Amino acid sequence: MKFNWKLPFPFKRNHVLILKLVLPILLLGIAFRFFFASSGDIPAVLETPLTERTAPPTILESPLTEQNDVPEILETPLSNKTEDLQATIPLESPEVEDQIPRDGKCNLFVGEWIPNPSGPVYNNESCPHIEAHQNCMKNGRPDTEYLYWRWKPRDCELSKFDPQRFLEAMRDKKWALIGDSISRNHVQSLLCMLSTVEVAVHIYHDEGYKSRKWRFPSYNFTVSVIWSPFLAEAAIFEDYNGVSTSEVELHLDKLDKKWIDEFHQQDYMIISSGKWFVKSALYYENNKVLGCHSCPKRNCTELGIDFAYRRSLRSALNFIVASKHKGMIFMRTSTPDHFENGEWSSGGTCDQRAPIKEGEIGLKELTKILRHVELEEFKKAEVKASRNGMNLKLLDLTQLSLLRPDGHPGSYREFQPFAHDKNAKVQKDCLHWCLPGPIDSWNDVIMEMMFNE
């Protein structure tokens, strides 16, 4: 049987017409199919360069960075704790939601504490600058988990403090930390971290060892701590344990000469204040009593902490801005204490043994008051500083520090406080920081602000 493959002419003509219509549609469909199939790969292709671009540059790396990742102090008894901690502390960092930094800058002051198995770069044996009441390891604090965390800003990575690079940059320079005992605590942390490269020589102290000065000979670099808890001129009447015999006499219209006289000699400064304004005080202006705080036996107007702190801080910032200083000046915000069930002199405790997350704890009323004043006054000063071409920076360490209730000496401000009596009642310190401890991360933040902003 044969099939007739010849078709009538009209059908051929219609077939050709159909082919002319259908073929372009088919080709167009194939083109669209190919285009959308390819375009589906575009986000995957762009992910890598975008991620690399938004990741912060590792500008703080140096030839010594690798060595600092495995510090020499891990060969000391501190290293024995690392293996035990790895079983309880995850080695992977918690996932943090990626966010694009506002104005192209990372907010270094918002984030969380994440595990740091390598631990601190120094310990109580390797650093000679730790004062006895912050030497938690030597004083017998039994837990060591507080040593194995680092600060992680939400929007970027924070490079480790590089002591070699810092010292090279500070050659022939002078640093001063101006404030109260927290500033002294901070200076000791900085000296300890730098001592991994060179140990500083102590070259000056005042009568009470509150203001002190050190020098790194190989770099001609000087670090000072200047004791000035109010920044203003003040007469203080209290003993070593902070017990007052009379109200502080605070002159709100006179800045403290201890730091004013040193100001123009310094290349870098960190000023801070706040905590001491809670003390009973008489406030003077033009050498006359203007009012007071917490002075029920005096016939004076109660003016409050915020009034005095604002006047003192504004005066200090106005002096700084008017000076047209050419170096870099940080204003550090108040750092919170973590006293619970009382305060310093009323049995307060701080028994937390791990960092906490944002939102799990709020600022105390005093810290809120101080912080409100600080942020308002800094904002005003920043505008004036910008006009004068000055480098004035806000070092906002409040939130970072709030999340570390585990980092204070507590009972271990004293040597072996429970050696003879496990139920002994001892003074607890929930204000200052163990060394090494969370305060070391302050230096990571400062170095990032110095070299990457």
C-alpha positions as a Python dict, from the first residue, in 0.01 Angstrom:
ca = {
    (1, 'M'): (0, 0, 0),
    (2, 'K'): (139, 334, -102),
    (3, 'F'): (100, 658, 80),
    (4, 'N'): (48, 965, -133),
    (5, 'W'): (281, 1231, 12),
    (6, 'K'): (171, 1487, -246),
    (7, 'L'): (-65, 1742, -94),
    (8, 'P'): (-307, 1971, -277),
    (9, 'F'): (-172, 2317, -355),
    (10, 'P'): (-408, 2511, -129),
    (11, 'F'): (-289, 2312, 174),
    (12, 'K'): (75, 2379, 84),
    (13, 'R'): (6, 2751, 68),
    (14, 'N'): (-170, 2747, 405),
    (15, 'H'): (107, 2537, 559),
    (16, 'V'): (372, 2783, 451),
    (17, 'L'): (166, 3066, 597),
    (18, 'I'): (128, 2878, 926),
    (19, 'L'): (501, 2810, 940),
    (20, 'K'): (573, 3178, 887),
    (21, 'L'): (349, 3267, 1182),
    (22, 'V'): (441, 2983, 1419),
    (23, 'L'): (817, 2974, 1364),
    (24, 'P'): (884, 3328, 1497),
    (25, 'I'): (664, 3253, 1799),
    (26, 'L'): (858, 2935, 1869),
    (27, 'L'): (1190, 3113, 1830),
    (28, 'L'): (1073, 3396, 2055),
    (29, 'G'): (958, 3146, 2315),
    (30, 'I'): (1293, 2967, 2305),
    (31, 'A'): (1471, 3301, 2343),
    (32, 'F'): (1260, 3400, 2643),
    (33, 'R'): (1312, 3055, 2796),
    (34, 'F'): (1689, 3090, 2754),
    (35, 'F'): (1691, 3448, 2887),
    (36, 'F'): (1498, 3374, 3208),
    (37, 'A'): (1689, 3053, 3268),
    (38, 'S'): (2012, 3253, 3251),
    (39, 'S'): (1880, 3547, 3448),
    (40, 'G'): (1794, 3315, 3734),
    (41, 'D'): (2168, 3267, 3784),
    (42, 'I'): (2242, 3638, 3816),
    (43, 'P'): (2190, 3672, 4196),
    (44, 'A'): (2419, 3376, 4255),
    (45, 'V'): (2686, 3538, 4042),
    (46, 'L'): (2653, 3873, 4222),
    (47, 'E'): (2651, 3728, 4573),
    (48, 'T'): (3026, 3687, 4597),
    (49, 'P'): (3146, 4034, 4498),
    (50, 'L'): (2869, 4203, 4699),
    (51, 'T'): (2955, 4002, 5007),
    (52, 'E'): (3322, 4081, 4972),
    (53, 'R'): (3245, 4448, 4927),
    (54, 'T'): (3024, 4477, 5234),
    (55, 'A'): (3264, 4279, 5453),
    (56, 'P'): (3499, 4509, 5645),
    (57, 'P'): (3859, 4523, 5525),
    (58, 'T'): (4112, 4352, 5749),
    (59, 'I'): (4330, 4659, 5766),
    (60, 'L'): (4468, 4579, 6107),
    (61, 'E'): (4652, 4270, 5992),
    (62, 'S'): (5027, 4272, 6022),
    (63, 'P'): (5304, 4013, 6007),
    (64, 'L'): (5251, 3956, 6382),
    (65, 'T'): (4878, 3891, 6361),
    (66, 'E'): (4919, 3517, 6302),
    (67, 'Q'): (5145, 3487, 6603),
    (68, 'N'): (4896, 3679, 6816),
    (69, 'D'): (4624, 3426, 6728),
    (70, 'V'): (4825, 3168, 6924),
    (71, 'P'): (4960, 3377, 7210),
    (72, 'E'): (5265, 3266, 7403),
    (73, 'I'): (5072, 3276, 7731),
    (74, 'L'): (4880, 2963, 7631),
    (75, 'E'): (5190, 2773, 7739),
    (76, 'T'): (5124, 2891, 8097),
    (77, 'P'): (4878, 2726, 8340),
    (78, 'L'): (4601, 2931, 8173),
    (79, 'S'): (4622, 2707, 7868),
    (80, 'N'): (4517, 2405, 8074),
    (81, 'K'): (4168, 2553, 8091),
    (82, 'T'): (4123, 2584, 7715),
    (83, 'E'): (4051, 2217, 7645),
    (84, 'D'): (3793, 2201, 7923),
    (85, 'L'): (3617, 2511, 7792),
    (86, 'Q'): (3599, 2387, 7435),
    (87, 'A'): (3358, 2119, 7551),
    (88, 'T'): (3113, 2382, 7683),
    (89, 'I'): (3175, 2681, 7455),
    (90, 'P'): (3080, 2632, 7087),
    (91, 'L'): (3363, 2704, 6848),
    (92, 'E'): (3132, 2852, 6585),
    (93, 'S'): (3010, 3206, 6628),
    (94, 'P'): (2632, 3253, 6665),
    (95, 'E'): (2465, 3360, 6344),
    (96, 'V'): (2408, 3733, 6331),
    (97, 'E'): (2163, 3886, 6086),
    (98, 'D'): (2353, 4068, 5813),
    (99, 'Q'): (2276, 4437, 5805),
    (100, 'I'): (2410, 4710, 5582),
    (101, 'P'): (2583, 4970, 5803),
    (102, 'R'): (2409, 5307, 5799),
    (103, 'D'): (2602, 5583, 5623),
    (104, 'G'): (2853, 5323, 5513),
    (105, 'K'): (2992, 5281, 5866),
    (106, 'C'): (2964, 4994, 6107),
    (107, 'N'): (2823, 5069, 6450),
    (108, 'L'): (3098, 4924, 6666),
    (109, 'F'): (2892, 4970, 6982),
    (110, 'V'): (2596, 4744, 6898),
    (111, 'G'): (2650, 4370, 6888),
    (112, 'E'): (2704, 4066, 7107),
    (113, 'W'): (2973, 3868, 7285),
    (114, 'I'): (3074, 3551, 7104),
    (115, 'P'): (3303, 3263, 7206),
    (116, 'N'): (3677, 3320, 7173),
    (117, 'P'): (3851, 2985, 7240),
    (118, 'S'): (4199, 3134, 7202),
    (119, 'G'): (4144, 3341, 7517),
    (120, 'P'): (4324, 3659, 7628),
    (121, 'V'): (4668, 3762, 7504),
    (122, 'Y'): (4808, 3801, 7854),
    (123, 'N'): (4748, 3670, 8205),
    (124, 'N'): (4832, 3769, 8561),
    (125, 'E'): (5180, 3617, 8532),
    (126, 'S'): (5276, 3776, 8200),
    (127, 'C'): (5162, 4131, 8283),
    (128, 'P'): (5322, 4327, 8570),
    (129, 'H'): (5070, 4614, 8558),
    (130, 'I'): (4763, 4453, 8717),
    (131, 'E'): (4661, 4594, 9054),
    (132, 'A'): (4580, 4343, 9327),
    (133, 'H'): (4205, 4413, 9343),
    (134, 'Q'): (4159, 4345, 8967),
    (135, 'N'): (4380, 4035, 8964),
    (136, 'C'): (4093, 3787, 8969),
    (137, 'M'): (4306, 3490, 8860),
    (138, 'K'): (4567, 3539, 9131),
    (139, 'N'): (4299, 3609, 9391),
    (140, 'G'): (4151, 3265, 9328),
    (141, 'R'): (3842, 3317, 9115),
    (142, 'P'): (3754, 2955, 9036),
    (143, 'D'): (3570, 2997, 8706),
    (144, 'T'): (3756, 3099, 8389),
    (145, 'E'): (3479, 3111, 8126),
    (146, 'Y'): (3470, 3492, 8148),
    (147, 'L'): (3811, 3497, 7973),
    (148, 'Y'): (3690, 3329, 7655),
    (149, 'W'): (3464, 3580, 7484),
    (150, 'R'): (3515, 3863, 7237),
    (151, 'W'): (3298, 4152, 7121),
    (152, 'K'): (3133, 4112, 6779),
    (153, 'P'): (2963, 4422, 6633),
    (154, 'R'): (2638, 4342, 6456),
    (155, 'D'): (2731, 4486, 6116),
    (156, 'C'): (3096, 4395, 6073),
    (157, 'E'): (3398, 4209, 6202),
    (158, 'L'): (3616, 4369, 6467),
    (159, 'S'): (3986, 4300, 6423),
    (160, 'K'): (4194, 4197, 6720),
    (161, 'F'): (4404, 4461, 6888),
    (162, 'D'): (4746, 4458, 6724),
    (163, 'P'): (4999, 4576, 6986),
    (164, 'Q'): (5288, 4589, 6740),
    (165, 'R'): (5101, 4809, 6495),
    (166, 'F'): (4967, 5026, 6776),
    (167, 'L'): (5313, 5091, 6917),
    (168, 'E'): (5457, 5168, 6574),
    (169, 'A'): (5179, 5421, 6512),
    (170, 'M'): (5234, 5577, 6855),
    (171, 'R'): (5607, 5630, 6814),
    (172, 'D'): (5702, 5965, 6977),
    (173, 'K'): (5340, 6016, 7086),
    (174, 'K'): (5162, 6067, 7420),
    (175, 'W'): (4838, 5913, 7542),
    (176, 'A'): (4636, 6020, 7847),
    (177, 'L'): (4329, 5860, 8002),
    (178, 'I'): (4153, 6116, 8219),
    (179, 'G'): (3888, 6021, 8472),
    (180, 'D'): (3829, 5795, 8771),
    (181, 'S'): (3928, 5440, 8871),
    (182, 'I'): (3762, 5293, 8561),
    (183, 'S'): (4011, 5493, 8352),
    (184, 'R'): (4292, 5349, 8565),
    (185, 'N'): (4144, 5001, 8513),
    (186, 'H'): (4144, 5069, 8138),
    (187, 'V'): (4503, 5194, 8135),
    (188, 'Q'): (4618, 4872, 8300),
    (189, 'S'): (4439, 4670, 8031),
    (190, 'L'): (4610, 4870, 7755),
    (191, 'L'): (4953, 4835, 7920),
    (192, 'C'): (4904, 4461, 7958),
    (193, 'M'): (4815, 4414, 7593),
    (194, 'L'): (5111, 4625, 7480),
    (195, 'S'): (5342, 4436, 7716),
    (196, 'T'): (5324, 4138, 7478),
    (197, 'V'): (5561, 4348, 7261),
    (198, 'E'): (5743, 4560, 7519),
    (199, 'V'): (5697, 4610, 7892),
    (200, 'A'): (5648, 4976, 7983),
    (201, 'V'): (5868, 5151, 8240),
    (202, 'H'): (5688, 5327, 8525),
    (203, 'I'): (5825, 5684, 8531),
    (204, 'Y'): (5584, 5886, 8750),
    (205, 'H'): (5318, 5862, 9018),
    (206, 'D'): (5150, 6110, 9247),
    (207, 'E'): (5143, 6067, 9624),
    (208, 'G'): (4845, 5834, 9623),
    (209, 'Y'): (4943, 5645, 9305),
    (210, 'K'): (4620, 5765, 9141),
    (211, 'S'): (4785, 5961, 8859),
    (212, 'R'): (5066, 5767, 8694),
    (213, 'K'): (5281, 5761, 8383),
    (214, 'W'): (5462, 5489, 8183),
    (215, 'R'): (5701, 5494, 7890),
    (216, 'F'): (5780, 5241, 7618),
    (217, 'P'): (6151, 5312, 7561),
    (218, 'S'): (6185, 5156, 7215),
    (219, 'Y'): (5905, 5373, 7081),
    (220, 'N'): (5940, 5686, 7295),
    (221, 'F'): (5569, 5639, 7364),
    (222, 'T'): (5415, 5764, 7690),
    (223, 'V'): (5087, 5651, 7850),
    (224, 'S'): (4937, 5839, 8143),
    (225, 'V'): (4635, 5804, 8366),
    (226, 'I'): (4525, 6133, 8519),
    (227, 'W'): (4300, 6106, 8822),
    (228, 'S'): (4015, 6355, 8782),
    (229, 'P'): (3682, 6188, 8867),
    (230, 'F'): (3474, 6506, 8826),
    (231, 'L'): (3686, 6676, 8554),
    (232, 'A'): (3614, 6987, 8763),
    (233, 'E'): (3807, 7109, 9066),
    (234, 'A'): (3704, 6912, 9375),
    (235, 'A'): (3805, 6860, 9736),
    (236, 'I'): (3735, 6498, 9834),
    (237, 'F'): (3723, 6372, 10192),
    (238, 'E'): (3725, 5993, 10210),
    (239, 'D'): (3942, 5696, 10300),
    (240, 'Y'): (4080, 5407, 10092),
    (241, 'N'): (3749, 5217, 10113),
    (242, 'G'): (3548, 5512, 9988),
    (243, 'V'): (3401, 5608, 10325),
    (244, 'S'): (3337, 5985, 10328),
    (245, 'T'): (3396, 6208, 10627),
    (246, 'S'): (3234, 6511, 10461),
    (247, 'E'): (3063, 6617, 10140),
    (248, 'V'): (3271, 6666, 9828),
    (249, 'E'): (3332, 7035, 9758),
    (250, 'L'): (3286, 7065, 9384),
    (251, 'H'): (3356, 7385, 9191),
    (252, 'L'): (3143, 7362, 8879),
    (253, 'D'): (3300, 7668, 8717),
    (254, 'K'): (3662, 7552, 8753),
    (255, 'L'): (3819, 7268, 8560),
    (256, 'D'): (4068, 7041, 8735),
    (257, 'K'): (4424, 7166, 8673),
    (258, 'K'): (4560, 6811, 8692),
    (259, 'W'): (4437, 6741, 8340),
    (260, 'I'): (4417, 7097, 8210),
    (261, 'D'): (4792, 7145, 8265),
    (262, 'E'): (4869, 6823, 8075),
    (263, 'F'): (4613, 6869, 7798),
    (264, 'H'): (4821, 7039, 7528),
    (265, 'Q'): (5110, 6796, 7574),
    (266, 'Q'): (4898, 6494, 7478),
    (267, 'D'): (4842, 6360, 7127),
    (268, 'Y'): (4556, 6125, 7220),
    (269, 'M'): (4314, 6143, 7512),
    (270, 'I'): (4015, 5960, 7653),
    (271, 'I'): (3808, 6166, 7895),
    (272, 'S'): (3533, 6021, 8110),
    (273, 'S'): (3341, 6094, 8426),
    (274, 'G'): (3003, 6031, 8585),
    (275, 'K'): (3005, 5780, 8868),
    (276, 'W'): (3141, 6014, 9132),
    (277, 'F'): (2850, 6254, 9094),
    (278, 'V'): (2636, 6019, 9302),
    (279, 'K'): (2835, 6116, 9611),
    (280, 'S'): (2711, 6376, 9859),
    (281, 'A'): (2848, 6708, 9741),
    (282, 'L'): (2833, 7082, 9786),
    (283, 'Y'): (2830, 7268, 9455),
    (284, 'Y'): (3025, 7593, 9429),
    (285, 'E'): (3025, 7869, 9170),
    (286, 'N'): (3236, 8185, 9207),
    (287, 'N'): (3356, 8030, 9536),
    (288, 'K'): (3002, 8047, 9677),
    (289, 'V'): (2773, 7755, 9757),
    (290, 'L'): (2521, 7718, 9475),
    (291, 'G'): (2344, 7409, 9605),
    (292, 'C'): (2413, 7046, 9680),
    (293, 'H'): (2330, 6684, 9624),
    (294, 'S'): (2226, 6451, 9908),
    (295, 'C'): (2302, 6690, 10195),
    (296, 'P'): (2002, 6674, 10435),
    (297, 'K'): (2195, 6834, 10721),
    (298, 'R'): (2281, 7138, 10513),
    (299, 'N'): (2053, 7432, 10449),
    (300, 'C'): (2109, 7409, 10071),
    (301, 'T'): (1903, 7373, 9757),
    (302, 'E'): (1902, 7016, 9623),
    (303, 'L'): (2023, 7049, 9263),
    (304, 'G'): (2071, 6685, 9170),
    (305, 'I'): (2324, 6472, 8986),
    (306, 'D'): (2220, 6566, 8634),
    (307, 'F'): (2255, 6939, 8701),
    (308, 'A'): (2610, 6910, 8832),
    (309, 'Y'): (2724, 6652, 8576),
    (310, 'R'): (2591, 6858, 8287),
    (311, 'R'): (2766, 7173, 8408),
    (312, 'S'): (3095, 6992, 8465),
    (313, 'L'): (3093, 6795, 8139),
    (314, 'R'): (2983, 7093, 7932),
    (315, 'S'): (3263, 7302, 8078),
    (316, 'A'): (3518, 7030, 7996),
    (317, 'L'): (3393, 6984, 7640),
    (318, 'N'): (3379, 7358, 7578),
    (319, 'F'): (3742, 7385, 7688),
    (320, 'I'): (3840, 7098, 7459),
    (321, 'V'): (3656, 7238, 7156),
    (322, 'A'): (3794, 7589, 7208),
    (323, 'S'): (4149, 7454, 7231),
    (324, 'K'): (4154, 7347, 6864),
    (325, 'H'): (4368, 7051, 6967),
    (326, 'K'): (4517, 6873, 6665),
    (327, 'G'): (4523, 6521, 6808),
    (328, 'M'): (4243, 6269, 6864),
    (329, 'I'): (4015, 6298, 7167),
    (330, 'F'): (3761, 6037, 7277),
    (331, 'M'): (3477, 6101, 7520),
    (332, 'R'): (3389, 5769, 7683),
    (333, 'T'): (3037, 5715, 7808),
    (334, 'S'): (2967, 5584, 8158),
    (335, 'T'): (2996, 5210, 8202),
    (336, 'P'): (2734, 5034, 8415),
    (337, 'D'): (2789, 4840, 8732),
    (338, 'H'): (2613, 4507, 8789),
    (339, 'F'): (2533, 4516, 9160),
    (340, 'E'): (2230, 4307, 9253),
    (341, 'N'): (2052, 4281, 9588),
    (342, 'G'): (2227, 4595, 9708),
    (343, 'E'): (2503, 4836, 9615),
    (344, 'W'): (2876, 4874, 9689),
    (345, 'S'): (2836, 4933, 10061),
    (346, 'S'): (2512, 4741, 10119),
    (347, 'G'): (2597, 4384, 10027),
    (348, 'G'): (2545, 4402, 9650),
    (349, 'T'): (2649, 4094, 9452),
    (350, 'C'): (2733, 4003, 9091),
    (351, 'D'): (2720, 3626, 9054),
    (352, 'Q'): (2656, 3594, 8679),
    (353, 'R'): (2904, 3365, 8507),
    (354, 'A'): (2835, 3432, 8138),
    (355, 'P'): (2759, 3725, 7907),
    (356, 'I'): (2397, 3810, 7841),
    (357, 'K'): (2209, 3907, 7525),
    (358, 'E'): (2082, 4248, 7428),
    (359, 'G'): (1744, 4316, 7590),
    (360, 'E'): (1794, 4079, 7883),
    (361, 'I'): (1895, 4360, 8117),
    (362, 'G'): (1827, 4733, 8131),
    (363, 'L'): (2034, 5027, 8244),
    (364, 'K'): (1992, 5140, 8603),
    (365, 'E'): (1836, 5479, 8659),
    (366, 'L'): (2167, 5643, 8751),
    (367, 'T'): (2336, 5522, 8432),
    (368, 'K'): (2039, 5643, 8227),
    (369, 'I'): (2073, 5989, 8380),
    (370, 'L'): (2446, 6005, 8316),
    (371, 'R'): (2413, 5869, 7964),
    (372, 'H'): (2139, 6117, 7873),
    (373, 'V'): (2363, 6405, 7978),
    (374, 'E'): (2665, 6260, 7796),
    (375, 'L'): (2492, 6209, 7464),
    (376, 'E'): (2329, 6553, 7467),
    (377, 'E'): (2645, 6739, 7560),
    (378, 'F'): (2862, 6543, 7318),
    (379, 'K'): (2623, 6616, 7031),
    (380, 'K'): (2655, 6990, 7095),
    (381, 'A'): (3032, 6971, 7128),
    (382, 'E'): (3067, 6758, 6814),
    (383, 'V'): (2911, 7032, 6600),
    (384, 'K'): (3157, 7290, 6733),
    (385, 'A'): (3451, 7048, 6701),
    (386, 'S'): (3365, 6980, 6336),
    (387, 'R'): (3365, 7353, 6265),
    (388, 'N'): (3708, 7383, 6426),
    (389, 'G'): (3850, 7085, 6236),
    (390, 'M'): (3896, 6883, 6555),
    (391, 'N'): (3894, 6506, 6586),
    (392, 'L'): (3646, 6447, 6869),
    (393, 'K'): (3496, 6098, 6890),
    (394, 'L'): (3228, 5935, 7103),
    (395, 'L'): (3348, 5613, 7266),
    (396, 'D'): (3010, 5464, 7354),
    (397, 'L'): (3099, 5157, 7560),
    (398, 'T'): (2782, 5151, 7772),
    (399, 'Q'): (2591, 4874, 7592),
    (400, 'L'): (2900, 4665, 7524),
    (401, 'S'): (2983, 4667, 7897),
    (402, 'L'): (2623, 4617, 8010),
    (403, 'L'): (2620, 4271, 7853),
    (404, 'R'): (2913, 4147, 8068),
    (405, 'P'): (2788, 4106, 8427),
    (406, 'D'): (3031, 3814, 8459),
    (407, 'G'): (3344, 4026, 8413),
    (408, 'H'): (3379, 4190, 8756),
    (409, 'P'): (3604, 4080, 9043),
    (410, 'G'): (3309, 4034, 9280),
    (411, 'S'): (3440, 3866, 9593),
    (412, 'Y'): (3780, 3817, 9429),
    (413, 'R'): (3893, 4174, 9473),
    (414, 'E'): (4071, 4021, 9774),
    (415, 'F'): (4327, 3740, 9775),
    (416, 'Q'): (4169, 3399, 9837),
    (417, 'P'): (3866, 3546, 10022),
    (418, 'F'): (3718, 3208, 10117),
    (419, 'A'): (4040, 3020, 10197),
    (420, 'H'): (3971, 3008, 10571),
    (421, 'D'): (3594, 3044, 10576),
    (422, 'K'): (3377, 2948, 10279),
    (423, 'N'): (3095, 3159, 10422),
    (424, 'A'): (3308, 3468, 10484),
    (425, 'K'): (3144, 3803, 10416),
    (426, 'V'): (3364, 4006, 10186),
    (427, 'Q'): (3332, 4335, 10000),
    (428, 'K'): (3225, 4265, 9641),
    (429, 'D'): (3335, 4472, 9344),
    (430, 'C'): (3073, 4474, 9067),
    (431, 'L'): (3197, 4798, 8912),
    (432, 'H'): (3559, 4746, 8801),
    (433, 'W'): (3676, 4471, 8565),
    (434, 'C'): (3893, 4165, 8604),
    (435, 'L'): (4227, 4174, 8421),
    (436, 'P'): (4237, 4007, 8182),
    (437, 'G'): (3867, 4043, 8111),
    (438, 'P'): (3596, 4219, 7906),
    (439, 'I'): (3767, 4557, 7935),
    (440, 'D'): (4039, 4432, 7697),
    (441, 'S'): (3786, 4450, 7412),
    (442, 'W'): (3766, 4826, 7465),
    (443, 'N'): (4111, 4843, 7307),
    (444, 'D'): (3992, 4647, 7002),
    (445, 'V'): (3721, 4910, 6950),
    (446, 'I'): (3957, 5204, 7003),
    (447, 'M'): (4212, 5073, 6755),
    (448, 'E'): (3940, 5022, 6495),
    (449, 'M'): (3822, 5380, 6546),
    (450, 'M'): (4177, 5511, 6515),
    (451, 'F'): (4275, 5327, 6196),
    (452, 'N'): (3950, 5253, 6014),
    (453, 'E'): (3724, 5556, 6058),
}
